[in-house]
Amino acid sequence: MSIQNVILLGISFYVVLMLVVGVYAAKRTHSVAEFAVAGRSLPLWLCTTTIMATWFGGGMMIGGAGAAYDDGMLGVIADPFGGALSLFLVGMFFVRLFRRSRFYSFVELLEQRFGLTAGLIASVISMASSTMWVAGMLVAFGVVFETLTGLPLNLGIIGGALIVVVYTSIGGMFAVAMTDFVQMIIIAVGLVVLLAVVLMNIGGWAPISAQLPEQTFRMIPLEHTLEQWLPYIRAWLIFGIADIASQSLLQRAMSARSERVAQQAFYLATIGYIMLGMVPVTLGIIGSVTNPGLSNSESIIPALALEHLHPVAIAIFVGALLATIMSSCDSAILSVATIFSTNVAPLIKRDVSDRAKLWTIRLAIPTAGALAVAGALNARVVFDTILDANLFIFAAIMAPFIFGVWWRKANRAGALAGMSAGLITWYVVSGTHPDVPADLIGFFVSVGVMLVVTPLTQTLDPPRGLVDHDGNEVALDNRLGVLR
């Protein structure tokens, strides 16, 4: 049997496994709460693995390895380091409040504190961001599929989207969490085995270290100029700050069994993410020496697998690659569907039954998948696509979100002014100075405008309080994620 046939057989087995898990999970999803937030019942082990699997997607496995191949450690500041920072910050400052609120989406907080207009803006931006994120993951799926099987990239994109849409539509958050658990095991085993085999075949780390450029492990800009420091700061914050308002992450906090479980899961996921994230980074750096001159650096992981693994092991590793990609795709697609069902659909028709809401969220999943496929077919660089997915959230949503959680004086006038200023700044700067990180400038302008407008409009627009999903006032004490 040829390598391609072995790989296709492995892919088929993996797809069947994911669908079986999805069907099993469907038995536990009979309401919106069970579908969107797993009945708020995820235990620590499952909550931790689903957080890690959500973050450890094709962006890290494919895009991160390619960035390390091209630029060493400076190329991966955004991920895994910025990605791990966001997990820690969510666990420390946001997770307890969101689990306590019993929300389905983070947009509900913005709606309550700043009104329907702010909620709608946040909904549209978040859904667009998550859809673009999925597009980046599907490109990664296509790259893997094309590199390892020789079949067209577009076929991999469409096929990957179809699989994710099917099992996510069937089982919702519980299906996503269960498949994430299986996927996380496959990811960890596959990466560690590949790294070990590659190192054994090349004679260890010493031959690689001797050939690496001097700046490979440098983690601050080479020159202390504004042109280098602004993109560097943006690299830390585009994931580290912008992803604090990620529906995919906060949805897991809201799905946890308790506040304590949610908080501990994020801390454990932070540690696990950094440790596992360094494996593809290391493989990318190794590949820059052993496989120089690749036309597409993001194919380095599949290339190393083909070169160093036995055909059967390659088939298993393909499962690990697909697992990383699907574990992010399913979470992002579910987040789009949840926001649409919770925050957008009620603007069209209110007071619908829970059954109707459940069908709305299920039908929104294939729609989001189709839009992501359309985006993926027009994108070709995984890492850049994923980074750009966050730019509108970073520029317009992050300041109102952070102030909405932690500043009791934050009001609608300040939030809307901050959102508008962030978006306008991004638009102007990106048009006039394309080499400057416009979303970073937009974020700082948004913060500044909120700090100025909010105190000036307290009398005209008094701040609104916060109630949970059931209409009860949310307690604002003990919100800091301190282990106890």
SEMI-453336 format. One record per residue (C-alpha): residue in three letters; x, y negated, z. Coordinates in nm, 4 decimals, decimal comma, always signed. Layout:
N
> ALA|X|Y|Z .
...
This chain:
484
> MET|+0,0000|+0,0000|+0,0000 .
> SER|+0,1376|-0,3442|-0,0944 .
> ILE|+0,2068|-0,6149|+0,1638 .
> GLN|-0,0802|-0,8216|+0,0247 .
> ASN|-0,3249|-0,5336|+0,0685 .
> VAL|-0,2046|-0,4707|+0,4241 .
> ILE|-0,2509|-0,8396|+0,5020 .
> LEU|-0,6000|-0,8439|+0,3502 .
> LEU|-0,6875|-0,5363|+0,5555 .
> GLY|-0,5663|-0,7121|+0,8702 .
> ILE|-0,7664|-1,0230|+0,7826 .
> SER|-1,0779|-0,8114|+0,7285 .
> PHE|-1,0360|-0,6442|+1,0676 .
> TYR|-0,9880|-0,9818|+1,2369 .
> VAL|-1,2968|-1,1302|+1,0697 .
> VAL|-1,5118|-0,8349|+1,1757 .
> LEU|-1,3822|-0,8682|+1,5336 .
> MET|-1,4775|-1,2365|+1,5495 .
> LEU|-1,8244|-1,1677|+1,4120 .
> VAL|-1,8810|-0,8860|+1,6618 .
> VAL|-1,7875|-1,1201|+1,9482 .
> GLY|-2,0225|-1,3839|+1,8063 .
> VAL|-2,3122|-1,1386|+1,7903 .
> TYR|-2,2420|-1,0263|+2,1489 .
> ALA|-2,2409|-1,3876|+2,2669 .
> ALA|-2,5707|-1,4563|+2,0905 .
> LYS|-2,7474|-1,2460|+2,3532 .
> ARG|-2,6665|-1,5173|+2,6090 .
> THR|-2,7772|-1,8220|+2,4091 .
> HIS|-3,1493|-1,8873|+2,4382 .
> SER|-3,1483|-2,2595|+2,5235 .
> VAL|-2,9589|-2,5774|+2,4376 .
> ALA|-2,7702|-2,5617|+2,7691 .
> GLU|-2,6597|-2,2039|+2,7017 .
> PHE|-2,5677|-2,2821|+2,3412 .
> ALA|-2,3919|-2,6173|+2,3917 .
> VAL|-2,2265|-2,5726|+2,7329 .
> ALA|-2,2428|-2,1937|+2,7945 .
> GLY|-2,5020|-2,2420|+3,0685 .
> ARG|-2,2311|-2,4297|+3,2659 .
> SER|-2,0977|-2,0927|+3,3792 .
> LEU|-1,7434|-2,0496|+3,2433 .
> PRO|-1,5043|-1,9005|+3,5019 .
> LEU|-1,1473|-2,0262|+3,5451 .
> TRP|-0,9799|-1,7666|+3,3208 .
> LEU|-1,2209|-1,8247|+3,0335 .
> CYS|-1,2280|-2,2025|+3,0713 .
> THR|-0,8467|-2,2191|+3,0701 .
> THR|-0,8024|-2,0032|+2,7623 .
> THR|-1,0715|-2,1834|+2,5629 .
> ILE|-0,9080|-2,5209|+2,6403 .
> MET|-0,5682|-2,3911|+2,5296 .
> ALA|-0,7068|-2,2236|+2,2191 .
> THR|-0,8976|-2,5369|+2,1204 .
> TRP|-0,5815|-2,7462|+2,1389 .
> PHE|-0,3452|-2,4842|+2,0025 .
> GLY|-0,4748|-2,4863|+1,6483 .
> GLY|-0,3321|-2,4990|+1,3001 .
> GLY|-0,2041|-2,8482|+1,3728 .
> MET|+0,0457|-2,7053|+1,6190 .
> MET|+0,1087|-2,3678|+1,4567 .
> ILE|+0,1414|-2,4921|+1,0986 .
> GLY|+0,1714|-2,8707|+1,1149 .
> GLY|+0,3882|-2,8861|+1,4282 .
> ALA|+0,6317|-2,6287|+1,2958 .
> GLY|+0,6534|-2,8212|+0,9680 .
> ALA|+0,7115|-3,1512|+1,1508 .
> ALA|+0,9895|-2,9918|+1,3587 .
> TYR|+1,1383|-2,8484|+1,0368 .
> ASP|+1,1510|-3,1975|+0,8842 .
> ASP|+1,2325|-3,4229|+1,1804 .
> GLY|+1,3271|-3,2144|+1,4843 .
> MET|+1,1835|-3,3086|+1,8217 .
> LEU|+1,1004|-3,6642|+1,7144 .
> GLY|+0,8564|-3,5155|+1,4652 .
> VAL|+0,6506|-3,3417|+1,7344 .
> ILE|+0,6051|-3,6167|+1,9931 .
> ALA|+0,2332|-3,6349|+1,9113 .
> ASP|+0,1896|-3,2600|+1,9479 .
> PRO|+0,2645|-3,0689|+2,1681 .
> PHE|+0,3807|-3,3482|+2,4016 .
> GLY|+0,1033|-3,5993|+2,3379 .
> GLY|-0,1490|-3,3155|+2,3249 .
> ALA|-0,0363|-3,1856|+2,6652 .
> LEU|-0,0523|-3,5397|+2,8057 .
> SER|-0,4190|-3,5655|+2,7051 .
> LEU|-0,5002|-3,2365|+2,8811 .
> PHE|-0,3362|-3,3596|+3,2008 .
> LEU|-0,5087|-3,7004|+3,1891 .
> VAL|-0,8507|-3,5438|+3,1297 .
> GLY|-0,7956|-3,3107|+3,4257 .
> MET|-0,6784|-3,5929|+3,6514 .
> PHE|-0,9173|-3,8766|+3,5653 .
> PHE|-1,2263|-3,7538|+3,3791 .
> VAL|-1,3122|-3,3888|+3,4251 .
> ARG|-1,4803|-3,4050|+3,7669 .
> LEU|-1,7172|-3,6845|+3,6675 .
> PHE|-1,8211|-3,5153|+3,3439 .
> ARG|-1,8856|-3,1793|+3,5088 .
> ARG|-2,0859|-3,3629|+3,7771 .
> SER|-2,2868|-3,5563|+3,5179 .
> ARG|-2,4305|-3,2419|+3,3555 .
> PHE|-2,4051|-3,4131|+3,0141 .
> TYR|-2,3902|-3,2272|+2,6845 .
> SER|-2,1696|-3,4865|+2,5137 .
> PHE|-1,9386|-3,7715|+2,6138 .
> VAL|-2,1571|-4,0064|+2,4076 .
> GLU|-2,4288|-3,9811|+2,6734 .
> LEU|-2,2052|-4,1757|+2,9114 .
> LEU|-2,1554|-4,4541|+2,6575 .
> GLU|-2,5290|-4,4629|+2,5828 .
> GLN|-2,6184|-4,5004|+2,9491 .
> ARG|-2,3587|-4,7629|+3,0305 .
> PHE|-2,3580|-4,9607|+2,7055 .
> GLY|-2,6842|-4,8870|+2,5215 .
> LEU|-2,7992|-4,7015|+2,2110 .
> THR|-2,5949|-4,9114|+1,9656 .
> ALA|-2,2681|-4,8240|+2,1393 .
> GLY|-2,3786|-4,4609|+2,1599 .
> LEU|-2,4618|-4,4480|+1,7895 .
> ILE|-2,1279|-4,6035|+1,6906 .
> ALA|-1,9454|-4,3538|+1,9101 .
> SER|-2,1516|-4,0661|+1,7675 .
> VAL|-2,0737|-4,1518|+1,4065 .
> ILE|-1,7029|-4,2062|+1,4737 .
> SER|-1,6704|-3,8898|+1,6833 .
> MET|-1,8533|-3,6724|+1,4284 .
> ALA|-1,6388|-3,8124|+1,1468 .
> SER|-1,3214|-3,7548|+1,3503 .
> SER|-1,4115|-3,3950|+1,4363 .
> THR|-1,5086|-3,3207|+1,0771 .
> MET|-1,1736|-3,4547|+0,9566 .
> TRP|-1,0014|-3,2474|+1,2252 .
> VAL|-1,1744|-2,9353|+1,0918 .
> ALA|-1,0665|-3,0313|+0,7404 .
> GLY|-0,7041|-3,0341|+0,8576 .
> MET|-0,7501|-2,6918|+1,0173 .
> LEU|-0,9018|-2,5517|+0,6989 .
> VAL|-0,6069|-2,6795|+0,4970 .
> ALA|-0,3851|-2,4863|+0,7399 .
> PHE|-0,6016|-2,1789|+0,6841 .
> GLY|-0,5622|-2,2211|+0,3090 .
> VAL|-0,1835|-2,2629|+0,3345 .
> VAL|-0,1537|-1,9403|+0,5349 .
> PHE|-0,3880|-1,7542|+0,3037 .
> GLU|-0,2058|-1,8682|-0,0107 .
> THR|+0,1451|-1,8102|+0,1273 .
> LEU|+0,0801|-1,4599|+0,2552 .
> THR|-0,1614|-1,3213|-0,0049 .
> GLY|-0,0893|-1,5214|-0,3194 .
> LEU|-0,4598|-1,6012|-0,3529 .
> PRO|-0,5717|-1,9608|-0,4211 .
> LEU|-0,5571|-2,2104|-0,1346 .
> ASN|-0,9144|-2,3254|-0,2014 .
> LEU|-1,0419|-1,9700|-0,1573 .
> GLY|-0,8842|-1,9592|+0,1879 .
> ILE|-1,0387|-2,2954|+0,2799 .
> ILE|-1,3907|-2,1919|+0,1807 .
> GLY|-1,3626|-1,8408|+0,3251 .
> GLY|-1,2236|-1,9654|+0,6575 .
> ALA|-1,5031|-2,2199|+0,6929 .
> LEU|-1,7680|-1,9577|+0,6205 .
> ILE|-1,6391|-1,7228|+0,8920 .
> VAL|-1,6212|-1,9963|+1,1566 .
> VAL|-1,9656|-2,1310|+1,0718 .
> VAL|-2,1266|-1,7880|+1,0970 .
> TYR|-2,0032|-1,6849|+1,4418 .
> THR|-2,0350|-2,0370|+1,5874 .
> SER|-2,3932|-2,0683|+1,4639 .
> ILE|-2,4792|-1,7318|+1,6156 .
> GLY|-2,3365|-1,7685|+1,9649 .
> GLY|-2,2556|-2,1339|+2,0411 .
> MET|-2,0151|-2,2268|+2,3209 .
> PHE|-2,0097|-1,8828|+2,4798 .
> ALA|-1,9177|-1,7274|+2,1440 .
> VAL|-1,6508|-1,9938|+2,0957 .
> ALA|-1,5112|-1,9345|+2,4454 .
> MET|-1,5063|-1,5565|+2,4064 .
> THR|-1,3472|-1,5691|+2,0614 .
> ASP|-1,0990|-1,8260|+2,1974 .
> PHE|-0,9985|-1,5785|+2,4687 .
> VAL|-0,9330|-1,3059|+2,2126 .
> GLN|-0,7618|-1,5528|+1,9813 .
> MET|-0,5365|-1,6851|+2,2583 .
> ILE|-0,4056|-1,3362|+2,3338 .
> ILE|-0,3361|-1,2743|+1,9645 .
> ILE|-0,1674|-1,6155|+1,9303 .
> ALA|+0,0629|-1,5669|+2,2279 .
> VAL|+0,1668|-1,2137|+2,1341 .
> GLY|+0,2143|-1,2988|+1,7671 .
> LEU|+0,4293|-1,6065|+1,8324 .
> VAL|+0,6510|-1,4475|+2,0950 .
> VAL|+0,7084|-1,1377|+1,8804 .
> LEU|+0,7952|-1,3475|+1,5744 .
> LEU|+1,0410|-1,5645|+1,7693 .
> ALA|+1,2064|-1,2597|+1,9252 .
> VAL|+1,2419|-1,0791|+1,5909 .
> VAL|+1,3760|-1,3866|+1,4117 .
> LEU|+1,6364|-1,4505|+1,6819 .
> MET|+1,7483|-1,0872|+1,6769 .
> ASN|+1,7791|-1,0851|+1,2980 .
> ILE|+1,9851|-1,4050|+1,2800 .
> GLY|+2,2167|-1,3146|+1,5674 .
> GLY|+2,0685|-1,5325|+1,8393 .
> TRP|+2,0494|-1,9078|+1,8939 .
> ALA|+2,4223|-1,9864|+1,8722 .
> PRO|+2,4512|-1,9656|+1,4885 .
> ILE|+2,1507|-2,1981|+1,4545 .
> SER|+2,2704|-2,4473|+1,7160 .
> ALA|+2,6047|-2,4866|+1,5410 .
> GLN|+2,4361|-2,5978|+1,2165 .
> LEU|+2,1734|-2,8362|+1,3534 .
> PRO|+2,2060|-3,2129|+1,3022 .
> GLU|+2,3198|-3,4021|+1,6118 .
> GLN|+1,9847|-3,5807|+1,6506 .
> THR|+1,7646|-3,2690|+1,6308 .
> PHE|+1,6643|-3,2765|+1,9981 .
> ARG|+1,6525|-3,6537|+2,0417 .
> MET|+1,3135|-3,7683|+2,1777 .
> ILE|+1,3402|-4,1462|+2,1518 .
> PRO|+1,3761|-4,3578|+1,8343 .
> LEU|+1,7180|-4,3686|+1,6701 .
> GLU|+1,7119|-4,7484|+1,6535 .
> HIS|+1,5590|-4,9894|+1,9035 .
> THR|+1,3503|-5,1841|+1,6541 .
> LEU|+0,9809|-5,2676|+1,6471 .
> GLU|+0,9451|-5,0750|+1,3209 .
> GLN|+1,0541|-4,7542|+1,4972 .
> TRP|+0,9063|-4,8060|+1,8426 .
> LEU|+0,5501|-4,8851|+1,7316 .
> PRO|+0,5055|-4,5553|+1,5420 .
> TYR|+0,6747|-4,3770|+1,8337 .
> ILE|+0,4308|-4,5222|+2,0875 .
> ARG|+0,1476|-4,4403|+1,8512 .
> ALA|+0,2693|-4,0792|+1,8318 .
> TRP|+0,2369|-4,0443|+2,2105 .
> LEU|-0,0995|-4,2163|+2,2312 .
> ILE|-0,2835|-4,0919|+1,9194 .
> PHE|-0,3323|-3,7592|+2,0986 .
> GLY|-0,2335|-3,8492|+2,4541 .
> ILE|-0,4929|-4,1273|+2,4894 .
> ALA|-0,7286|-4,0937|+2,1926 .
> ASP|-0,8084|-3,7297|+2,2669 .
> ILE|-0,9237|-3,8092|+2,6186 .
> ALA|-1,2602|-3,8793|+2,4544 .
> SER|-1,2506|-3,5562|+2,2554 .
> GLN|-1,5911|-3,3905|+2,2617 .
> SER|-1,4191|-3,0544|+2,2161 .
> LEU|-1,2281|-3,1012|+2,5417 .
> LEU|-1,4992|-3,2622|+2,7504 .
> GLN|-1,7504|-3,0027|+2,6341 .
> ARG|-1,5343|-2,7449|+2,8102 .
> ALA|-1,5316|-2,9506|+3,1284 .
> MET|-1,9101|-2,9619|+3,1117 .
> SER|-1,9215|-2,5851|+3,0522 .
> ALA|-1,7134|-2,4931|+3,3581 .
> ARG|-1,8695|-2,3168|+3,6557 .
> SER|-1,7792|-2,6032|+3,8905 .
> GLU|-1,5805|-2,9258|+3,9157 .
> ARG|-1,2919|-2,7399|+4,0791 .
> VAL|-1,2845|-2,4779|+3,8039 .
> ALA|-1,2870|-2,7478|+3,5360 .
> GLN|-1,0042|-2,9439|+3,6968 .
> GLN|-0,7814|-2,6418|+3,7575 .
> ALA|-0,8447|-2,5119|+3,4055 .
> PHE|-0,7117|-2,8345|+3,2534 .
> TYR|-0,3972|-2,8289|+3,4662 .
> LEU|-0,3259|-2,4645|+3,3848 .
> ALA|-0,3939|-2,5329|+3,0163 .
> THR|-0,1466|-2,8256|+3,0238 .
> ILE|+0,1334|-2,5993|+3,1452 .
> GLY|+0,0422|-2,3161|+2,9096 .
> TYR|+0,0124|-2,5495|+2,6122 .
> ILE|+0,3608|-2,6961|+2,6539 .
> MET|+0,5180|-2,3535|+2,7038 .
> LEU|+0,3471|-2,1907|+2,4062 .
> GLY|+0,3680|-2,5039|+2,1927 .
> MET|+0,7467|-2,4982|+2,2042 .
> VAL|+0,7525|-2,1623|+2,0229 .
> PRO|+0,6386|-2,2895|+1,6784 .
> VAL|+0,8532|-2,6009|+1,7310 .
> THR|+1,1541|-2,3761|+1,7885 .
> LEU|+1,0652|-2,1657|+1,4843 .
> GLY|+1,0392|-2,4805|+1,2731 .
> ILE|+1,3861|-2,5916|+1,3867 .
> ILE|+1,5291|-2,2457|+1,3180 .
> GLY|+1,3661|-2,2451|+0,9752 .
> SER|+1,5291|-2,5772|+0,8857 .
> VAL|+1,8616|-2,3893|+0,8991 .
> THR|+1,7655|-2,0428|+0,7715 .
> ASN|+1,5170|-2,1562|+0,5052 .
> PRO|+1,6310|-2,4998|+0,3864 .
> GLY|+1,4703|-2,6813|+0,0966 .
> LEU|+1,1117|-2,5570|+0,1266 .
> SER|+0,8810|-2,7517|-0,1027 .
> ASN|+0,6146|-2,7438|+0,1719 .
> SER|+0,7667|-2,7453|+0,5198 .
> GLU|+0,4302|-2,6502|+0,6698 .
> SER|+0,4665|-2,3040|+0,5191 .
> ILE|+0,7724|-2,2254|+0,7353 .
> ILE|+0,5886|-2,0027|+0,9857 .
> PRO|+0,4318|-1,7795|+0,7173 .
> ALA|+0,7667|-1,7760|+0,5335 .
> LEU|+0,9525|-1,6555|+0,8442 .
> ALA|+0,6883|-1,3893|+0,9033 .
> LEU|+0,7220|-1,2561|+0,5487 .
> GLU|+1,0997|-1,2523|+0,5741 .
> HIS|+1,1442|-1,0947|+0,9160 .
> LEU|+0,8397|-0,8815|+1,0027 .
> HIS|+0,7360|-0,5314|+0,8958 .
> PRO|+0,4241|-0,5320|+0,6706 .
> VAL|+0,2050|-0,3967|+0,9522 .
> ALA|+0,3446|-0,6582|+1,1908 .
> ILE|+0,2791|-0,9227|+0,9248 .
> ALA|-0,0866|-0,8193|+0,9142 .
> ILE|-0,1048|-0,8557|+1,2937 .
> PHE|+0,0706|-1,1913|+1,2780 .
> VAL|-0,1715|-1,3137|+1,0150 .
> GLY|-0,4385|-1,2522|+1,2768 .
> ALA|-0,2433|-1,4785|+1,5124 .
> LEU|-0,2214|-1,7523|+1,2491 .
> LEU|-0,5899|-1,7289|+1,1693 .
> ALA|-0,6688|-1,7239|+1,5410 .
> THR|-0,4938|-2,0573|+1,5978 .
> ILE|-0,6831|-2,2179|+1,3137 .
> MET|-1,0265|-2,0763|+1,3906 .
> SER|-0,9954|-2,1565|+1,7612 .
> SER|-0,9808|-2,5275|+1,6760 .
> CYS|-1,2288|-2,5168|+1,3881 .
> ASP|-1,5098|-2,3579|+1,5866 .
> SER|-1,4713|-2,6042|+1,8755 .
> ALA|-1,4707|-2,9107|+1,6518 .
> ILE|-1,7679|-2,7917|+1,4455 .
> LEU|-1,9645|-2,7191|+1,7632 .
> SER|-1,8802|-3,0650|+1,8978 .
> VAL|-2,0173|-3,2298|+1,5823 .
> ALA|-2,3382|-3,0278|+1,6055 .
> THR|-2,3763|-3,1018|+1,9779 .
> ILE|-2,3398|-3,4783|+1,9338 .
> PHE|-2,5821|-3,4760|+1,6412 .
> SER|-2,8424|-3,2779|+1,8318 .
> THR|-2,7991|-3,4664|+2,1609 .
> ASN|-2,7393|-3,8240|+2,0508 .
> VAL|-2,8443|-3,8725|+1,6877 .
> ALA|-3,1458|-3,6467|+1,6290 .
> PRO|-3,3455|-3,7995|+1,9210 .
> LEU|-3,3255|-4,1373|+1,7433 .
> ILE|-3,5180|-3,9779|+1,4564 .
> LYS|-3,7735|-3,7868|+1,6632 .
> ARG|-3,8090|-3,7948|+2,0390 .
> ASP|-3,9703|-3,5507|+2,2809 .
> VAL|-3,9033|-3,2340|+2,0846 .
> SER|-3,9034|-2,8915|+2,2478 .
> ASP|-3,5882|-2,7201|+2,3698 .
> ARG|-3,6392|-2,4591|+2,0992 .
> ALA|-3,6431|-2,7304|+1,8315 .
> LYS|-3,3257|-2,8828|+1,9778 .
> LEU|-3,1604|-2,5412|+1,9675 .
> TRP|-3,2467|-2,5003|+1,5991 .
> THR|-3,1227|-2,8529|+1,5312 .
> ILE|-2,7810|-2,7804|+1,6767 .
> ARG|-2,7609|-2,4454|+1,4958 .
> LEU|-2,8484|-2,6005|+1,1588 .
> ALA|-2,6034|-2,8872|+1,2121 .
> ILE|-2,3126|-2,6407|+1,2286 .
> PRO|-2,3174|-2,5295|+0,8605 .
> THR|-2,3720|-2,8919|+0,7558 .
> ALA|-2,0603|-2,9983|+0,9453 .
> GLY|-1,8739|-2,7027|+0,7960 .
> ALA|-1,9689|-2,8035|+0,4418 .
> LEU|-1,8508|-3,1615|+0,4975 .
> ALA|-1,5227|-3,0337|+0,6405 .
> VAL|-1,4684|-2,8116|+0,3358 .
> ALA|-1,5214|-3,1119|+0,1088 .
> GLY|-1,2585|-3,3037|+0,3064 .
> ALA|-1,0167|-3,0098|+0,3114 .
> LEU|-1,0297|-2,9670|-0,0643 .
> ASN|-0,8982|-3,3239|-0,0953 .
> ALA|-0,6321|-3,3005|+0,1784 .
> ARG|-0,3008|-3,1231|+0,1511 .
> VAL|-0,0926|-3,2143|+0,4583 .
> VAL|-0,2141|-3,0573|+0,7831 .
> PHE|-0,0318|-3,2683|+1,0418 .
> ASP|-0,1100|-3,6056|+0,8829 .
> THR|-0,4766|-3,5149|+0,8324 .
> ILE|-0,5129|-3,4240|+1,2005 .
> LEU|-0,3370|-3,7385|+1,3215 .
> ASP|-0,5516|-3,9607|+1,0982 .
> ALA|-0,8672|-3,7912|+1,2289 .
> ASN|-0,8229|-3,9815|+1,5568 .
> LEU|-0,7564|-4,3303|+1,4273 .
> PHE|-1,1132|-4,4692|+1,4591 .
> ILE|-1,1593|-4,3192|+1,8056 .
> PHE|-0,8274|-4,4675|+1,9120 .
> ALA|-0,9010|-4,8132|+1,7719 .
> ALA|-1,2654|-4,8527|+1,8729 .
> ILE|-1,3872|-4,5969|+2,1269 .
> MET|-1,1094|-4,5418|+2,3802 .
> ALA|-1,1227|-4,8768|+2,5599 .
> PRO|-1,5022|-4,8677|+2,6178 .
> PHE|-1,4797|-4,5008|+2,7174 .
> ILE|-1,2058|-4,5494|+2,9784 .
> PHE|-1,3623|-4,8662|+3,1185 .
> GLY|-1,7049|-4,7022|+3,1136 .
> VAL|-1,5777|-4,4299|+3,3443 .
> TRP|-1,3547|-4,6329|+3,5753 .
> TRP|-1,4684|-4,9983|+3,5722 .
> ARG|-1,8048|-5,0569|+3,7377 .
> LYS|-1,8268|-5,4086|+3,5923 .
> ALA|-1,8003|-5,2806|+3,2338 .
> ASN|-2,1110|-5,3887|+3,0415 .
> ARG|-2,2722|-5,3626|+2,7000 .
> ALA|-2,1507|-5,7014|+2,5733 .
> GLY|-1,7897|-5,6233|+2,6582 .
> ALA|-1,8062|-5,2725|+2,5112 .
> LEU|-1,9624|-5,3810|+2,1810 .
> ALA|-1,7173|-5,6692|+2,1536 .
> GLY|-1,4278|-5,4307|+2,2213 .
> MET|-1,5501|-5,1772|+1,9646 .
> SER|-1,5970|-5,4448|+1,7000 .
> ALA|-1,2616|-5,6074|+1,7689 .
> GLY|-1,0818|-5,2715|+1,7506 .
> LEU|-1,2376|-5,1778|+1,4179 .
> ILE|-1,1858|-5,5217|+1,2631 .
> THR|-0,8243|-5,5299|+1,3787 .
> TRP|-0,7620|-5,1840|+1,2353 .
> TYR|-0,9134|-5,2894|+0,9018 .
> VAL|-0,7176|-5,6141|+0,8764 .
> VAL|-0,3818|-5,4748|+0,9899 .
> SER|-0,4039|-5,1617|+0,7752 .
> GLY|-0,4744|-5,3805|+0,4722 .
> THR|-0,2118|-5,6479|+0,5343 .
> HIS|+0,0632|-5,4448|+0,7049 .
> PRO|+0,0301|-5,0815|+0,5930 .
> ASP|+0,3551|-4,9804|+0,7636 .
> VAL|+0,2276|-5,0910|+1,1064 .
> PRO|+0,0154|-4,8429|+1,3130 .
> ALA|-0,3122|-5,0329|+1,2791 .
> ASP|-0,5068|-4,8043|+1,5152 .
> LEU|-0,2544|-4,8710|+1,7955 .
> ILE|-0,2887|-5,2475|+1,7485 .
> GLY|-0,6660|-5,2069|+1,7340 .
> PHE|-0,6656|-5,0199|+2,0658 .
> PHE|-0,4720|-5,2929|+2,2468 .
> VAL|-0,6932|-5,5640|+2,0970 .
> SER|-1,0030|-5,3682|+2,2032 .
> VAL|-0,8707|-5,3470|+2,5602 .
> GLY|-0,7904|-5,7189|+2,5662 .
> VAL|-1,1299|-5,8232|+2,4298 .
> MET|-1,3149|-5,6092|+2,6859 .
> LEU|-1,1087|-5,7563|+2,9696 .
> VAL|-1,2003|-6,1093|+2,8549 .
> VAL|-1,5648|-6,0667|+2,7483 .
> THR|-1,6824|-5,8426|+3,0320 .
> PRO|-1,6303|-6,0881|+3,3230 .
> LEU|-1,7795|-6,3732|+3,1182 .
> THR|-2,1054|-6,1873|+3,0482 .
> GLN|-2,1842|-6,0329|+3,3895 .
> THR|-2,4837|-6,2597|+3,4499 .
> LEU|-2,6300|-6,2389|+3,1002 .
> ASP|-2,5705|-5,8654|+3,0684 .
> PRO|-2,5457|-5,6940|+3,4094 .
> PRO|-2,3621|-5,3599|+3,4185 .
> ARG|-2,5710|-5,0440|+3,4054 .
> GLY|-2,5402|-4,7540|+3,6446 .
> LEU|-2,4875|-4,3896|+3,5583 .
> VAL|-2,7330|-4,1031|+3,5970 .
> ASP|-2,6836|-3,7379|+3,5157 .
> HIS|-2,8586|-3,5351|+3,2467 .
> ASP|-3,1509|-3,4730|+3,4815 .
> GLY|-3,1988|-3,8403|+3,5701 .
> ASN|-3,0298|-3,8364|+3,9120 .
> GLU|-2,7748|-4,0983|+4,0143 .
> VAL|-2,4193|-3,9742|+3,9662 .
> ALA|-2,1982|-3,9918|+4,2742 .
> LEU|-1,8822|-4,1887|+4,1948 .
> ASP|-1,6725|-4,0816|+4,4927 .
> ASN|-1,3990|-3,8124|+4,4772 .
> ARG|-1,3603|-3,8415|+4,1017 .
> LEU|-0,9826|-3,8043|+4,0902 .
> GLY|-0,8688|-3,4569|+3,9912 .
> VAL|-0,6606|-3,3819|+4,3000 .
> LEU|-0,6242|-3,0132|+4,3850 .
> ARG|-0,7858|-2,9295|+4,7181 .
